[in-house]
Structures are given as C-alpha cells and as structure tokens.
Amino acid sequence: MSSNFFSIKEKFFDLWAPNYDILFTTVFYQALHKRLLEYIELTNQPNVLDLGCGTGRLLNRLAQEFPNLRGTGVDLSTKMLAQARQQNQHRQRIIYQKIRERENPASKDRG
C-alpha cells in the first residue's frame, strides 16, 4: 500500500483520538471485549500483539484478566498511542509503539 494511504489513515485517527473512547468504546467495545474474553484461551505467560491498538483498551482489559500477560500495542496514529499510554494501567507489562510502513523488497522490480 502507498505511503499516502497510511498518512491519510494516521491523520484520520489523530483527529478522532481525543474523543474516540467516548464516542465508540463505551458500549460497542465493552460488549466486544466481553465476548472475546468468553472465547480466548491464552497460555500461562501470554505475549499479545495488538495491531491497530488505538487507545489501548483491549490490551488493558486483557492485562486485567490475565495477570501474567505481556503485551505490545502498535498503531499508525501518534495521538491514539498518546491516549493508550496515558490510560495504560499496566505499565510494567504493556507497551505501545508507533508502527511505520516498511517497503516490501519483493514488490520492487528486480529487472
């Protein structure tokens, strides 16, 4: 995918970040997370990667349910990550990082 695509996505979610949890996660994500927890099976020492972690609600919820969980959340949006870091209740076990587009070497013309 092009850099422009990721740039547009990043800007879009940067705009939503300050109000994202208020507008979207109150009811919808609580129900989704509850349903997920009914089906998830993790090892005793789980390591979880949350791609597109947004404001970090899922990793915080998983860390609450699984005391030995370690997690990494990645997202395109700097402002979403700022929210995730601010709300991180499990700083010793969860980190949030910005994901960057990497060029796919296989997509280059090797002519």
Backbone hydrogen bonds, N-H to C=O, Kabsch-Sander energy under -0.5 kcal/mol:
donor,donor_aa,acceptor,acceptor_aa,energy
6,F,2,S,-1.4
7,S,3,S,-2.4
8,I,4,N,-2.5
9,K,5,F,-2.2
10,E,6,F,-2.6
11,K,7,S,-2.3
12,F,8,I,-2.5
13,F,9,K,-2.5
14,D,10,E,-2.3
15,L,11,K,-1.9
16,W,12,F,-1.4
17,A,13,F,-1.7
19,N,16,W,-1.3
20,Y,16,W,-1.2
20,Y,17,A,-0.6
23,L,19,N,-2.5
24,F,20,Y,-2.9
25,T,20,Y,-0.8
26,T,21,D,-0.8
28,F,24,F,-0.5
29,Y,24,F,-0.7
30,Q,25,T,-0.9
31,A,27,V,-2.1
32,L,28,F,-2.2
33,H,29,Y,-3.2
34,K,30,Q,-2.2
35,R,31,A,-2.2
36,L,32,L,-2.5
37,L,33,H,-2.5
38,E,34,K,-1.0
38,E,35,R,-0.6
39,Y,35,R,-0.8
39,Y,36,L,-1.2
40,I,36,L,-1.9
48,V,70,R,-2.4
50,D,48,V,-0.5
50,D,72,T,-2.8
51,L,49,L,-0.8
52,G,74,V,-1.8
53,C,50,D,-0.7
53,C,74,V,-2.3
56,G,53,C,-2.2
60,N,56,G,-2.1
61,R,57,R,-2.3
62,L,58,L,-2.8
63,A,59,L,-2.7
64,Q,60,N,-1.7
65,E,61,R,-1.8
66,F,62,L,-2.6
69,L,66,F,-2.1
70,R,46,P,-2.5
71,G,93,R,-2.7
72,T,48,V,-2.5
73,G,95,I,-2.9
74,V,50,D,-2.5
75,D,97,Q,-1.4
78,T,76,L,-0.6
81,L,77,S,-2.1
82,A,78,T,-1.9
83,Q,79,K,-1.8
84,A,80,M,-2.4
85,R,81,L,-2.9
86,Q,82,A,-2.2
87,Q,83,Q,-2.2
88,N,84,A,-0.6
88,N,85,R,-0.7
93,R,90,H,-2.0
94,I,90,H,-2.0
95,I,71,G,-2.1
97,Q,73,G,-2.9
99,I,75,D,-2.4
107,S,104,N,-1.7
108,K,105,P,-1.2
110,R,108,K,-0.6
